[in-house]
Amino acid sequence: MPTIGNMPHIPTEPLTPIWGLDLIGPMSQGKGQVKYAVVAVDYFTKWVEVEALVTITTARMEDFVWTHIYLGSL
């Protein structure tokens, strides 16, 4: 850890994740007729969350963000 004199250098604010969200598709159909994927990447830790989708809807995207990003970070 870098130091300034005898004091360790500590960020003044807590580090917060920054997520990127991408939609992929249409692709060839897979099991369950899925042909899209939603991918979220935490740019700080490089953690990836992915879910296959049959269709892209607002409700499915809200559910993905709620369960994989918000609840996953608690």
N, C-alpha and C positions, 0 to 999 in steps of 0.2 A: 504494500500500500504506500503510495507516495506521501511524504511528510513535508511539512513546512516548519522548519526548526524541530521542536519536539512534539508538535501537534499533528496528529494524523489528519489527512485531507478527507473530509466526509461531506457528501452532498448536502446542501441546505434544505432540499426538498426530497421527499421519498420518490424513488424511481417508480414510474407508472408504465404499465405495458401499453404499447401502441400496436393496434391490430390492423392488418390489411385483409380485405375481404374480396374474393374473386369468385365469379361464376364461370364454370367450364361447360361447354356443350353447344349444340347437341352432339352426342357421341353415339356410336352404335349401341343398341339396346343390350342391357345386361339382365341378370336375374331380377325378376319383379318389374320388368319393363323400365328400369331406371336408365336415363340417358343424359342426365345432367349431374354436376357435382358442385357443391359449394365448398370453398376452401378458405380457412382463416389462418393467418400467420401472425404470431406475436413477434414483431421485429426485434425486440430486445433479447428474448430468450431463444428465438427461432423455433418455438413450439408450434406445431401444426395440428389443426382440427379439420376433418373432412367428413362430409356426409353426401351420399348419393341420393338424387331426387328424381322422381318421375316427371314432375312439372315444377316450374319455378313460380311460387306464389308469395305474396306478402306474408301470409300467415306462416308458411314454411320457413321463410327467412327470419321472421321474428322469433320463431321457436328455436331455430339454430343458434341465433345470437344469444338468446336467453339461456339455453341449456349448455352450450359449449363455451361461450365466452364469459358471460356474466356469472353464472353459477359455478363455472369451472375455475374462476379466479378467486373464489371465496375461501 
